[in-house]
Amino acid sequence: MEIKDRKINSKELSEMGLVVDGVEILPPCDETTLAQLRIKRKIPFTKLYGRIYYQVSELIEWEKAKKVSAVI
């Protein structure tokens, strides 16, 4: 699985989510939710020239760190 590492903006992440090779990594969510996660410093982001961007590879690593395995 080759990942095209690029920056995406808040609008793209909120409308389409994060889909890599047909697999949904992060579902679409509201822009206010993303803003709250940024304020609490829970999601990795970059600010360039006053605009917010998210690096695809950082979001994938962030999602993997949030994974919970249930033991039955």
PDB file of N, CA, C, O and CB in Angstrom:
ATOM      1  N   MET A   1       0.848  -1.176   0.000  1.00  0.00           N
ATOM      2  CA  MET A   1       0.000   0.000   0.000  1.00  0.00           C
ATOM      3  C   MET A   1       0.893   1.238   0.000  1.00  0.00           C
ATOM      4  O   MET A   1       1.575   1.526   0.983  1.00  0.00           O
ATOM      5  CB  MET A   1      -0.964  -0.001   1.223  1.00  0.00           C
ATOM      6  N   GLU A   2       0.877   1.946  -1.089  1.00  0.00           N
ATOM      7  CA  GLU A   2       1.673   3.161  -1.190  1.00  0.00           C
ATOM      8  C   GLU A   2       0.813   4.358  -0.824  1.00  0.00           C
ATOM      9  O   GLU A   2      -0.281   4.536  -1.360  1.00  0.00           O
ATOM     10  CB  GLU A   2       2.261   3.323  -2.610  1.00  0.00           C
ATOM     11  N   ILE A   3       1.307   5.166   0.079  1.00  0.00           N
ATOM     12  CA  ILE A   3       0.557   6.324   0.559  1.00  0.00           C
ATOM     13  C   ILE A   3       1.105   7.574  -0.102  1.00  0.00           C
ATOM     14  O   ILE A   3       2.305   7.843  -0.048  1.00  0.00           O
ATOM     15  CB  ILE A   3       0.630   6.442   2.106  1.00  0.00           C
ATOM     16  N   LYS A   4       0.221   8.332  -0.726  1.00  0.00           N
ATOM     17  CA  LYS A   4       0.617   9.603  -1.297  1.00  0.00           C
ATOM     18  C   LYS A   4       0.577  10.618  -0.163  1.00  0.00           C
ATOM     19  O   LYS A   4      -0.494  11.087   0.222  1.00  0.00           O
ATOM     20  CB  LYS A   4      -0.313  10.026  -2.499  1.00  0.00           C
ATOM     21  N   ASP A   5       1.744  10.953   0.368  1.00  0.00           N
ATOM     22  CA  ASP A   5       1.824  11.845   1.514  1.00  0.00           C
ATOM     23  C   ASP A   5       1.695  13.290   1.041  1.00  0.00           C
ATOM     24  O   ASP A   5       2.550  13.804   0.320  1.00  0.00           O
ATOM     25  CB  ASP A   5       3.150  11.633   2.287  1.00  0.00           C
ATOM     26  N   ARG A   6       0.622  13.922   1.458  1.00  0.00           N
ATOM     27  CA  ARG A   6       0.373  15.304   1.077  1.00  0.00           C
ATOM     28  C   ARG A   6      -0.367  15.999   2.200  1.00  0.00           C
ATOM     29  O   ARG A   6      -0.779  15.366   3.172  1.00  0.00           O
ATOM     30  CB  ARG A   6      -0.428  15.386  -0.241  1.00  0.00           C
ATOM     31  N   LYS A   7      -0.530  17.280   2.064  1.00  0.00           N
ATOM     32  CA  LYS A   7      -1.279  18.052   3.045  1.00  0.00           C
ATOM     33  C   LYS A   7      -2.714  18.230   2.554  1.00  0.00           C
ATOM     34  O   LYS A   7      -2.946  18.472   1.369  1.00  0.00           O
ATOM     35  CB  LYS A   7      -0.606  19.428   3.300  1.00  0.00           C
ATOM     36  N   ILE A   8      -3.684  18.107   3.479  1.00  0.00           N
ATOM     37  CA  ILE A   8      -5.075  18.366   3.144  1.00  0.00           C
ATOM     38  C   ILE A   8      -5.593  19.436   4.090  1.00  0.00           C
ATOM     39  O   ILE A   8      -5.100  19.570   5.210  1.00  0.00           O
ATOM     40  CB  ILE A   8      -5.937  17.068   3.231  1.00  0.00           C
ATOM     41  N   ASN A   9      -6.579  20.191   3.648  1.00  0.00           N
ATOM     42  CA  ASN A   9      -7.108  21.259   4.495  1.00  0.00           C
ATOM     43  C   ASN A   9      -8.325  20.780   5.283  1.00  0.00           C
ATOM     44  O   ASN A   9      -8.818  19.670   5.080  1.00  0.00           O
ATOM     45  CB  ASN A   9      -7.478  22.482   3.645  1.00  0.00           C
ATOM     46  N   SER A  10      -8.794  21.633   6.181  1.00  0.00           N
ATOM     47  CA  SER A  10      -9.913  21.275   7.058  1.00  0.00           C
ATOM     48  C   SER A  10     -11.187  20.996   6.278  1.00  0.00           C
ATOM     49  O   SER A  10     -11.950  20.097   6.631  1.00  0.00           O
ATOM     50  CB  SER A  10     -10.164  22.382   8.061  1.00  0.00           C
ATOM     51  N   LYS A  11     -11.419  21.760   5.226  1.00  0.00           N
ATOM     52  CA  LYS A  11     -12.640  21.585   4.445  1.00  0.00           C
ATOM     53  C   LYS A  11     -12.668  20.208   3.780  1.00  0.00           C
ATOM     54  O   LYS A  11     -13.690  19.523   3.804  1.00  0.00           O
ATOM     55  CB  LYS A  11     -12.759  22.690   3.383  1.00  0.00           C
ATOM     56  N   GLU A  12     -11.550  19.813   3.194  1.00  0.00           N
ATOM     57  CA  GLU A  12     -11.476  18.501   2.541  1.00  0.00           C
ATOM     58  C   GLU A  12     -11.631  17.375   3.565  1.00  0.00           C
ATOM     59  O   GLU A  12     -12.307  16.381   3.300  1.00  0.00           O
ATOM     60  CB  GLU A  12     -10.141  18.350   1.784  1.00  0.00           C
ATOM     61  N   LEU A  13     -11.005  17.532   4.730  1.00  0.00           N
ATOM     62  CA  LEU A  13     -11.100  16.500   5.760  1.00  0.00           C
ATOM     63  C   LEU A  13     -12.507  16.403   6.327  1.00  0.00           C
ATOM     64  O   LEU A  13     -12.973  15.311   6.651  1.00  0.00           O
ATOM     65  CB  LEU A  13     -10.111  16.780   6.880  1.00  0.00           C
ATOM     66  N   SER A  14     -13.188  17.540   6.449  1.00  0.00           N
ATOM     67  CA  SER A  14     -14.539  17.513   7.009  1.00  0.00           C
ATOM     68  C   SER A  14     -15.570  16.994   6.002  1.00  0.00           C
ATOM     69  O   SER A  14     -16.564  16.390   6.404  1.00  0.00           O
ATOM     70  CB  SER A  14     -14.934  18.906   7.480  1.00  0.00           C
ATOM     71  N   GLU A  15     -15.355  17.216   4.723  1.00  0.00           N
ATOM     72  CA  GLU A  15     -16.319  16.772   3.715  1.00  0.00           C
ATOM     73  C   GLU A  15     -16.108  15.323   3.277  1.00  0.00           C
ATOM     74  O   GLU A  15     -17.073  14.571   3.139  1.00  0.00           O
ATOM     75  CB  GLU A  15     -16.243  17.672   2.510  1.00  0.00           C
ATOM     76  N   MET A  16     -14.854  14.929   3.058  1.00  0.00           N
ATOM     77  CA  MET A  16     -14.581  13.613   2.498  1.00  0.00           C
ATOM     78  C   MET A  16     -13.958  12.649   3.503  1.00  0.00           C
ATOM     79  O   MET A  16     -13.956  11.441   3.269  1.00  0.00           O
ATOM     80  CB  MET A  16     -13.677  13.750   1.311  1.00  0.00           C
ATOM     81  N   GLY A  17     -13.440  13.145   4.591  1.00  0.00           N
ATOM     82  CA  GLY A  17     -12.718  12.281   5.518  1.00  0.00           C
ATOM     83  C   GLY A  17     -11.353  11.959   4.933  1.00  0.00           C
ATOM     84  O   GLY A  17     -10.883  12.641   4.022  1.00  0.00           O
ATOM     85  N   LEU A  18     -10.726  10.930   5.452  1.00  0.00           N
ATOM     86  CA  LEU A  18      -9.419  10.503   4.950  1.00  0.00           C
ATOM     87  C   LEU A  18      -9.553   9.092   4.396  1.00  0.00           C
ATOM     88  O   LEU A  18      -9.742   8.132   5.143  1.00  0.00           O
ATOM     89  CB  LEU A  18      -8.330  10.562   6.072  1.00  0.00           C
ATOM     90  N   VAL A  19      -9.453   8.982   3.081  1.00  0.00           N
ATOM     91  CA  VAL A  19      -9.568   7.692   2.389  1.00  0.00           C
ATOM     92  C   VAL A  19      -8.252   7.434   1.672  1.00  0.00           C
ATOM     93  O   VAL A  19      -7.804   8.249   0.866  1.00  0.00           O
ATOM     94  CB  VAL A  19     -10.778   7.678   1.377  1.00  0.00           C
ATOM     95  N   VAL A  20      -7.630   6.282   1.973  1.00  0.00           N
ATOM     96  CA  VAL A  20      -6.365   5.898   1.341  1.00  0.00           C
ATOM     97  C   VAL A  20      -6.563   4.547   0.679  1.00  0.00           C
ATOM     98  O   VAL A  20      -6.900   3.568   1.346  1.00  0.00           O
ATOM     99  CB  VAL A  20      -5.191   5.850   2.381  1.00  0.00           C
ATOM    100  N   ASP A  21      -6.357   4.488  -0.627  1.00  0.00           N
ATOM    101  CA  ASP A  21      -6.508   3.251  -1.414  1.00  0.00           C
ATOM    102  C   ASP A  21      -7.867   2.595  -1.195  1.00  0.00           C
ATOM    103  O   ASP A  21      -7.950   1.372  -1.087  1.00  0.00           O
ATOM    104  CB  ASP A  21      -5.401   2.260  -1.057  1.00  0.00           C
ATOM    105  N   GLY A  22      -8.918   3.382  -1.129  1.00  0.00           N
ATOM    106  CA  GLY A  22     -10.260   2.858  -0.979  1.00  0.00           C
ATOM    107  C   GLY A  22     -10.631   2.471   0.439  1.00  0.00           C
ATOM    108  O   GLY A  22     -11.740   1.986   0.666  1.00  0.00           O
ATOM    109  N   VAL A  23      -9.742   2.670   1.399  1.00  0.00           N
ATOM    110  CA  VAL A  23     -10.007   2.341   2.802  1.00  0.00           C
ATOM    111  C   VAL A  23     -10.193   3.645   3.574  1.00  0.00           C
ATOM    112  O   VAL A  23      -9.335   4.527   3.546  1.00  0.00           O
ATOM    113  CB  VAL A  23      -8.844   1.483   3.417  1.00  0.00           C
ATOM    114  N   GLU A  24     -11.323   3.747   4.261  1.00  0.00           N
ATOM    115  CA  GLU A  24     -11.604   4.957   5.028  1.00  0.00           C
ATOM    116  C   GLU A  24     -10.817   4.917   6.341  1.00  0.00           C
ATOM    117  O   GLU A  24     -11.082   4.081   7.205  1.00  0.00           O
ATOM    118  CB  GLU A  24     -13.132   5.100   5.302  1.00  0.00           C
ATOM    119  N   ILE A  25      -9.863   5.811   6.480  1.00  0.00           N
ATOM    120  CA  ILE A  25      -9.043   5.887   7.682  1.00  0.00           C
ATOM    121  C   ILE A  25      -9.756   6.730   8.737  1.00  0.00           C
ATOM    122  O   ILE A  25      -9.881   6.319   9.890  1.00  0.00           O
ATOM    123  CB  ILE A  25      -7.648   6.477   7.360  1.00  0.00           C
ATOM    124  N   LEU A  26     -10.217   7.901   8.336  1.00  0.00           N
ATOM    125  CA  LEU A  26     -10.983   8.778   9.222  1.00  0.00           C
ATOM    126  C   LEU A  26     -12.293   9.139   8.539  1.00  0.00           C
ATOM    127  O   LEU A  26     -12.285   9.504   7.363  1.00  0.00           O
ATOM    128  CB  LEU A  26     -10.175  10.062   9.586  1.00  0.00           C
ATOM    129  N   PRO A  27     -13.412   9.047   9.238  1.00  0.00           N
ATOM    130  CA  PRO A  27     -14.689   9.425   8.636  1.00  0.00           C
ATOM    131  C   PRO A  27     -14.819  10.944   8.550  1.00  0.00           C
ATOM    132  O   PRO A  27     -14.119  11.665   9.260  1.00  0.00           O
ATOM    133  CB  PRO A  27     -15.858   8.837   9.442  1.00  0.00           C
ATOM    134  N   PRO A  28     -15.705  11.434   7.691  1.00  0.00           N
ATOM    135  CA  PRO A  28     -15.948  12.877   7.645  1.00  0.00           C
ATOM    136  C   PRO A  28     -16.484  13.367   9.000  1.00  0.00           C
ATOM    137  O   PRO A  28     -17.287  12.687   9.638  1.00  0.00           O
ATOM    138  CB  PRO A  28     -16.948  13.227   6.505  1.00  0.00           C
ATOM    139  N   CYS A  29     -16.040  14.530   9.421  1.00  0.00           N
ATOM    140  CA  CYS A  29     -16.533  15.105  10.669  1.00  0.00           C
ATOM    141  C   CYS A  29     -16.679  16.611  10.474  1.00  0.00           C
ATOM    142  O   CYS A  29     -16.163  17.176   9.510  1.00  0.00           O
ATOM    143  CB  CYS A  29     -15.574  14.779  11.866  1.00  0.00           C
ATOM    144  N   ASP A  30     -17.373  17.238  11.384  1.00  0.00           N
ATOM    145  CA  ASP A  30     -17.669  18.660  11.299  1.00  0.00           C
ATOM    146  C   ASP A  30     -16.395  19.490  11.495  1.00  0.00           C
ATOM    147  O   ASP A  30     -15.481  19.069  12.204  1.00  0.00           O
ATOM    148  CB  ASP A  30     -18.729  19.047  12.344  1.00  0.00           C
ATOM    149  N   GLU A  31     -16.339  20.653  10.874  1.00  0.00           N
ATOM    150  CA  GLU A  31     -15.179  21.529  11.018  1.00  0.00           C
ATOM    151  C   GLU A  31     -15.027  22.036  12.443  1.00  0.00           C
ATOM    152  O   GLU A  31     -13.909  22.287  12.894  1.00  0.00           O
ATOM    153  CB  GLU A  31     -15.286  22.704  10.064  1.00  0.00           C
ATOM    154  N   THR A  32     -16.142  22.191  13.163  1.00  0.00           N
ATOM    155  CA  THR A  32     -16.035  22.632  14.558  1.00  0.00           C
ATOM    156  C   THR A  32     -15.404  21.536  15.423  1.00  0.00           C
ATOM    157  O   THR A  32     -14.695  21.842  16.381  1.00  0.00           O
ATOM    158  CB  THR A  32     -17.429  23.016  15.114  1.00  0.00           C
ATOM    159  N   THR A  33     -15.651  20.282  15.098  1.00  0.00           N
ATOM    160  CA  THR A  33     -15.014  19.176  15.814  1.00  0.00           C
ATOM    161  C   THR A  33     -13.514  19.204  15.589  1.00  0.00           C
ATOM    162  O   THR A  33     -12.742  19.013  16.528  1.00  0.00           O
ATOM    163  CB  THR A  33     -15.596  17.824  15.365  1.00  0.00           C
ATOM    164  N   LEU A  34     -13.096  19.440  14.356  1.00  0.00           N
ATOM    165  CA  LEU A  34     -11.666  19.541  14.052  1.00  0.00           C
ATOM    166  C   LEU A  34     -11.042  20.709  14.802  1.00  0.00           C
ATOM    167  O   LEU A  34      -9.927  20.597  15.311  1.00  0.00           O
ATOM    168  CB  LEU A  34     -11.442  19.701  12.538  1.00  0.00           C
ATOM    169  N   ALA A  35     -11.756  21.830  14.872  1.00  0.00           N
ATOM    170  CA  ALA A  35     -11.250  22.997  15.592  1.00  0.00           C
ATOM    171  C   ALA A  35     -11.084  22.684  17.076  1.00  0.00           C
ATOM    172  O   ALA A  35     -10.095  23.090  17.686  1.00  0.00           O
ATOM    173  CB  ALA A  35     -12.194  24.196  15.403  1.00  0.00           C
ATOM    174  N   GLN A  36     -12.035  21.974  17.659  1.00  0.00           N
ATOM    175  CA  GLN A  36     -11.932  21.603  19.070  1.00  0.00           C
ATOM    176  C   GLN A  36     -10.754  20.672  19.312  1.00  0.00           C
ATOM    177  O   GLN A  36     -10.047  20.812  20.311  1.00  0.00           O
ATOM    178  CB  GLN A  36     -13.223  20.942  19.541  1.00  0.00           C
ATOM    179  N   LEU A  37     -10.536  19.724  18.405  1.00  0.00           N
ATOM    180  CA  LEU A  37      -9.389  18.827  18.534  1.00  0.00           C
ATOM    181  C   LEU A  37      -8.065  19.582  18.415  1.00  0.00           C
ATOM    182  O   LEU A  37      -7.097  19.252  19.101  1.00  0.00           O
ATOM    183  CB  LEU A  37      -9.459  17.731  17.474  1.00  0.00           C
ATOM    184  N   ARG A  38      -8.021  20.595  17.547  1.00  0.00           N
ATOM    185  CA  ARG A  38      -6.813  21.415  17.414  1.00  0.00           C
ATOM    186  C   ARG A  38      -6.564  22.236  18.664  1.00  0.00           C
ATOM    187  O   ARG A  38      -5.427  22.328  19.129  1.00  0.00           O
ATOM    188  CB  ARG A  38      -6.922  22.337  16.203  1.00  0.00           C
ATOM    189  N   ILE A  39      -7.611  22.835  19.217  1.00  0.00           N
ATOM    190  CA  ILE A  39      -7.459  23.664  20.418  1.00  0.00           C
ATOM    191  C   ILE A  39      -6.943  22.826  21.581  1.00  0.00           C
ATOM    192  O   ILE A  39      -6.109  23.288  22.360  1.00  0.00           O
ATOM    193  CB  ILE A  39      -8.800  24.332  20.795  1.00  0.00           C
ATOM    194  N   LYS A  40      -7.437  21.592  21.702  1.00  0.00           N
ATOM    195  CA  LYS A  40      -7.010  20.701  22.779  1.00  0.00           C
ATOM    196  C   LYS A  40      -5.689  19.996  22.459  1.00  0.00           C
ATOM    197  O   LYS A  40      -5.193  19.207  23.263  1.00  0.00           O
ATOM    198  CB  LYS A  40      -8.090  19.667  23.054  1.00  0.00           C
ATOM    199  N   ARG A  41      -5.122  20.283  21.280  1.00  0.00           N
ATOM    200  CA  ARG A  41      -3.862  19.687  20.817  1.00  0.00           C
ATOM    201  C   ARG A  41      -3.923  18.162  20.764  1.00  0.00           C
ATOM    202  O   ARG A  41      -2.976  17.478  21.150  1.00  0.00           O
ATOM    203  CB  ARG A  41      -2.719  20.118  21.724  1.00  0.00           C
ATOM    204  N   LYS A  42      -5.055  17.639  20.281  1.00  0.00           N
ATOM    205  CA  LYS A  42      -5.234  16.201  20.186  1.00  0.00           C
ATOM    206  C   LYS A  42      -5.025  15.665  18.780  1.00  0.00           C
ATOM    207  O   LYS A  42      -4.881  14.456  18.599  1.00  0.00           O
ATOM    208  CB  LYS A  42      -6.598  15.831  20.663  1.00  0.00           C
ATOM    209  N   ILE A  43      -5.005  16.535  17.782  1.00  0.00           N
ATOM    210  CA  ILE A  43      -4.826  16.109  16.401  1.00  0.00           C
ATOM    211  C   ILE A  43      -3.630  16.861  15.816  1.00  0.00           C
ATOM    212  O   ILE A  43      -3.497  18.066  16.031  1.00  0.00           O
ATOM    213  CB  ILE A  43      -6.122  16.361  15.556  1.00  0.00           C
ATOM    214  N   PRO A  44      -2.758  16.164  15.079  1.00  0.00           N
ATOM    215  CA  PRO A  44      -1.596  16.843  14.501  1.00  0.00           C
ATOM    216  C   PRO A  44      -2.000  17.725  13.319  1.00  0.00           C
ATOM    217  O   PRO A  44      -2.753  17.300  12.442  1.00  0.00           O
ATOM    218  CB  PRO A  44      -0.547  15.815  14.055  1.00  0.00           C
ATOM    219  N   PHE A  45      -1.489  18.960  13.309  1.00  0.00           N
ATOM    220  CA  PHE A  45      -1.790  19.883  12.219  1.00  0.00           C
ATOM    221  C   PHE A  45      -0.616  20.810  11.995  1.00  0.00           C
ATOM    222  O   PHE A  45       0.286  20.909  12.828  1.00  0.00           O
ATOM    223  CB  PHE A  45      -3.064  20.691  12.514  1.00  0.00           C
ATOM    224  N   THR A  46      -0.638  21.487  10.859  1.00  0.00           N
ATOM    225  CA  THR A  46       0.373  22.464  10.500  1.00  0.00           C
ATOM    226  C   THR A  46      -0.334  23.746  10.099  1.00  0.00           C
ATOM    227  O   THR A  46      -1.365  23.716   9.427  1.00  0.00           O
ATOM    228  CB  THR A  46       1.289  21.943   9.356  1.00  0.00           C
ATOM    229  N   LYS A  47       0.222  24.858  10.510  1.00  0.00           N
ATOM    230  CA  LYS A  47      -0.350  26.147  10.135  1.00  0.00           C
ATOM    231  C   LYS A  47       0.633  26.851   9.210  1.00  0.00           C
ATOM    232  O   LYS A  47       1.748  27.186   9.611  1.00  0.00           O
ATOM    233  CB  LYS A  47      -0.666  27.021  11.396  1.00  0.00           C
ATOM    234  N   LEU A  48       0.209  27.071   7.970  1.00  0.00           N
ATOM    235  CA  LEU A  48       1.026  27.742   6.969  1.00  0.00           C
ATOM    236  C   LEU A  48       0.301  28.967   6.455  1.00  0.00           C
ATOM    237  O   LEU A  48      -0.799  28.859   5.913  1.00  0.00           O
ATOM    238  CB  LEU A  48       1.369  26.793   5.811  1.00  0.00           C
ATOM    239  N   TYR A  49       0.904  30.124   6.620  1.00  0.00           N
ATOM    240  CA  TYR A  49       0.339  31.380   6.132  1.00  0.00           C
ATOM    241  C   TYR A  49      -1.088  31.607   6.638  1.00  0.00           C
ATOM    242  O   TYR A  49      -1.935  32.129   5.913  1.00  0.00           O
ATOM    243  CB  TYR A  49       0.355  31.398   4.612  1.00  0.00           C
ATOM    244  N   GLY A  50      -1.343  31.215   7.878  1.00  0.00           N
ATOM    245  CA  GLY A  50      -2.642  31.438   8.487  1.00  0.00           C
ATOM    246  C   GLY A  50      -3.697  30.398   8.139  1.00  0.00           C
ATOM    247  O   GLY A  50      -4.855  30.541   8.529  1.00  0.00           O
ATOM    248  N   ARG A  51      -3.315  29.362   7.416  1.00  0.00           N
ATOM    249  CA  ARG A  51      -4.263  28.303   7.049  1.00  0.00           C
ATOM    250  C   ARG A  51      -3.854  26.998   7.719  1.00  0.00           C
ATOM    251  O   ARG A  51      -2.670  26.742   7.940  1.00  0.00           O
ATOM    252  CB  ARG A  51      -4.331  28.125   5.505  1.00  0.00           C
ATOM    253  N   ILE A  52      -4.848  26.180   8.036  1.00  0.00           N
ATOM    254  CA  ILE A  52      -4.630  24.919   8.730  1.00  0.00           C
ATOM    255  C   ILE A  52      -4.547  23.778   7.717  1.00  0.00           C
ATOM    256  O   ILE A  52      -5.399  23.658   6.836  1.00  0.00           O
ATOM    257  CB  ILE A  52      -5.755  24.657   9.757  1.00  0.00           C
ATOM    258  N   TYR A  53      -3.517  22.944   7.849  1.00  0.00           N
ATOM    259  CA  TYR A  53      -3.341  21.773   7.002  1.00  0.00           C
ATOM    260  C   TYR A  53      -3.033  20.563   7.868  1.00  0.00           C
ATOM    261  O   TYR A  53      -2.490  20.689   8.966  1.00  0.00           O
ATOM    262  CB  TYR A  53      -2.220  22.003   5.965  1.00  0.00           C
ATOM    263  N   TYR A  54      -3.389  19.387   7.357  1.00  0.00           N
ATOM    264  CA  TYR A  54      -3.118  18.131   8.029  1.00  0.00           C
ATOM    265  C   TYR A  54      -2.281  17.264   7.102  1.00  0.00           C
ATOM    266  O   TYR A  54      -2.612  17.118   5.925  1.00  0.00           O
ATOM    267  CB  TYR A  54      -4.436  17.411   8.435  1.00  0.00           C
ATOM    268  N   GLN A  55      -1.201  16.689   7.617  1.00  0.00           N
ATOM    269  CA  GLN A  55      -0.352  15.792   6.839  1.00  0.00           C
ATOM    270  C   GLN A  55      -0.971  14.400   6.882  1.00  0.00           C
ATOM    271  O   GLN A  55      -1.292  13.897   7.959  1.00  0.00           O
ATOM    272  CB  GLN A  55       1.119  15.777   7.387  1.00  0.00           C
ATOM    273  N   VAL A  56      -1.140  13.778   5.725  1.00  0.00           N
ATOM    274  CA  VAL A  56      -1.822  12.490   5.634  1.00  0.00           C
ATOM    275  C   VAL A  56      -1.104  11.431   6.474  1.00  0.00           C
ATOM    276  O   VAL A  56      -1.760  10.681   7.198  1.00  0.00           O
ATOM    277  CB  VAL A  56      -1.909  12.035   4.168  1.00  0.00           C
ATOM    278  N   SER A  57       0.220  11.355   6.393  1.00  0.00           N
ATOM    279  CA  SER A  57       0.957  10.332   7.147  1.00  0.00           C
ATOM    280  C   SER A  57       0.805  10.536   8.651  1.00  0.00           C
ATOM    281  O   SER A  57       0.715   9.561   9.397  1.00  0.00           O
ATOM    282  CB  SER A  57       2.444  10.354   6.766  1.00  0.00           C
ATOM    283  N   GLU A  58       0.774  11.789   9.106  1.00  0.00           N
ATOM    284  CA  GLU A  58       0.598  12.062  10.536  1.00  0.00           C
ATOM    285  C   GLU A  58      -0.799  11.670  11.003  1.00  0.00           C
ATOM    286  O   GLU A  58      -0.961  11.166  12.114  1.00  0.00           O
ATOM    287  CB  GLU A  58       0.852  13.546  10.833  1.00  0.00           C
ATOM    288  N   LEU A  59      -1.811  11.897  10.164  1.00  0.00           N
ATOM    289  CA  LEU A  59      -3.172  11.502  10.527  1.00  0.00           C
ATOM    290  C   LEU A  59      -3.309   9.982  10.613  1.00  0.00           C
ATOM    291  O   LEU A  59      -4.023   9.471  11.475  1.00  0.00           O
ATOM    292  CB  LEU A  59      -4.173  12.060   9.513  1.00  0.00           C
ATOM    293  N   ILE A  60      -2.630   9.265   9.728  1.00  0.00           N
ATOM    294  CA  ILE A  60      -2.681   7.808   9.767  1.00  0.00           C
ATOM    295  C   ILE A  60      -2.025   7.293  11.041  1.00  0.00           C
ATOM    296  O   ILE A  60      -2.562   6.399  11.694  1.00  0.00           O
ATOM    297  CB  ILE A  60      -1.996   7.207   8.528  1.00  0.00           C
ATOM    298  N   GLU A  61      -0.870   7.846  11.402  1.00  0.00           N
ATOM    299  CA  GLU A  61      -0.199   7.446  12.642  1.00  0.00           C
ATOM    300  C   GLU A  61      -1.036   7.818  13.861  1.00  0.00           C
ATOM    301  O   GLU A  61      -1.091   7.055  14.825  1.00  0.00           O
ATOM    302  CB  GLU A  61       1.188   8.100  12.737  1.00  0.00           C
ATOM    303  N   TRP A  62      -1.685   8.972  13.832  1.00  0.00           N
ATOM    304  CA  TRP A  62      -2.547   9.408  14.930  1.00  0.00           C
ATOM    305  C   TRP A  62      -3.718   8.445  15.106  1.00  0.00           C
ATOM    306  O   TRP A  62      -4.084   8.103  16.230  1.00  0.00           O
ATOM    307  CB  TRP A  62      -3.064  10.838  14.678  1.00  0.00           C
ATOM    308  N   GLU A  63      -4.301   8.010  13.997  1.00  0.00           N
ATOM    309  CA  GLU A  63      -5.423   7.081  14.059  1.00  0.00           C
ATOM    310  C   GLU A  63      -4.990   5.722  14.591  1.00  0.00           C
ATOM    311  O   GLU A  63      -5.724   5.091  15.351  1.00  0.00           O
ATOM    312  CB  GLU A  63      -6.056   6.924  12.683  1.00  0.00           C
ATOM    313  N   LYS A  64      -3.803   5.267  14.199  1.00  0.00           N
ATOM    314  CA  LYS A  64      -3.294   3.985  14.687  1.00  0.00           C
ATOM    315  C   LYS A  64      -3.055   4.035  16.194  1.00  0.00           C
ATOM    316  O   LYS A  64      -3.267   3.039  16.885  1.00  0.00           O
ATOM    317  CB  LYS A  64      -1.995   3.609  13.957  1.00  0.00           C
ATOM    318  N   ALA A  65      -2.619   5.177  16.706  1.00  0.00           N
ATOM    319  CA  ALA A  65      -2.370   5.320  18.139  1.00  0.00           C
ATOM    320  C   ALA A  65      -3.667   5.309  18.936  1.00  0.00           C
ATOM    321  O   ALA A  65      -3.656   4.985  20.124  1.00  0.00           O
ATOM    322  CB  ALA A  65      -1.604   6.606  18.416  1.00  0.00           C
ATOM    323  N   LYS A  66      -4.780   5.657  18.304  1.00  0.00           N
ATOM    324  CA  LYS A  66      -6.086   5.689  18.972  1.00  0.00           C
ATOM    325  C   LYS A  66      -6.805   4.354  18.946  1.00  0.00           C
ATOM    326  O   LYS A  66      -7.871   4.218  19.545  1.00  0.00           O
ATOM    327  CB  LYS A  66      -6.958   6.729  18.337  1.00  0.00           C
ATOM    328  N   LYS A  67      -6.244   3.367  18.263  1.00  0.00           N
ATOM    329  CA  LYS A  67      -6.913   2.081  18.115  1.00  0.00           C
ATOM    330  C   LYS A  67      -6.951   1.342  19.458  1.00  0.00           C
ATOM    331  O   LYS A  67      -5.956   1.283  20.180  1.00  0.00           O
ATOM    332  CB  LYS A  67      -6.202   1.225  17.046  1.00  0.00           C
ATOM    333  N   VAL A  68      -8.107   0.789  19.769  1.00  0.00           N
ATOM    334  CA  VAL A  68      -8.314   0.052  21.018  1.00  0.00           C
ATOM    335  C   VAL A  68      -8.633  -1.390  20.657  1.00  0.00           C
ATOM    336  O   VAL A  68      -9.503  -1.653  19.828  1.00  0.00           O
ATOM    337  CB  VAL A  68      -9.465   0.689  21.885  1.00  0.00           C
ATOM    338  N   SER A  69      -7.921  -2.324  21.287  1.00  0.00           N
ATOM    339  CA  SER A  69      -8.222  -3.735  21.064  1.00  0.00           C
ATOM    340  C   SER A  69      -8.965  -4.269  22.282  1.00  0.00           C
ATOM    341  O   SER A  69      -8.517  -4.114  23.418  1.00  0.00           O
ATOM    342  CB  SER A  69      -6.921  -4.558  20.796  1.00  0.00           C
ATOM    343  N   ALA A  70     -10.084  -4.887  22.029  1.00  0.00           N
ATOM    344  CA  ALA A  70     -10.913  -5.410  23.108  1.00  0.00           C
ATOM    345  C   ALA A  70     -10.588  -6.881  23.337  1.00  0.00           C
ATOM    346  O   ALA A  70     -10.468  -7.660  22.391  1.00  0.00           O
ATOM    347  CB  ALA A  70     -12.415  -5.227  22.788  1.00  0.00           C
ATOM    348  N   VAL A  71     -10.451  -7.240  24.589  1.00  0.00           N
ATOM    349  CA  VAL A  71     -10.179  -8.628  24.953  1.00  0.00           C
ATOM    350  C   VAL A  71     -11.452  -9.194  25.566  1.00  0.00           C
ATOM    351  O   VAL A  71     -11.992  -8.645  26.527  1.00  0.00           O
ATOM    352  CB  VAL A  71      -8.961  -8.743  25.947  1.00  0.00           C
ATOM    353  N   ILE A  72     -11.919 -10.292  25.001  1.00  0.00           N
ATOM    354  CA  ILE A  72     -13.171 -10.894  25.503  1.00  0.00           C
ATOM    355  C   ILE A  72     -12.855 -12.119  26.326  1.00  0.00           C
ATOM    356  O   ILE A  72     -13.765 -12.770  26.838  1.00  0.00           O
ATOM    357  CB  ILE A  72     -14.122 -11.267  24.339  1.00  0.00           C
TER     358      ILE A  72
END
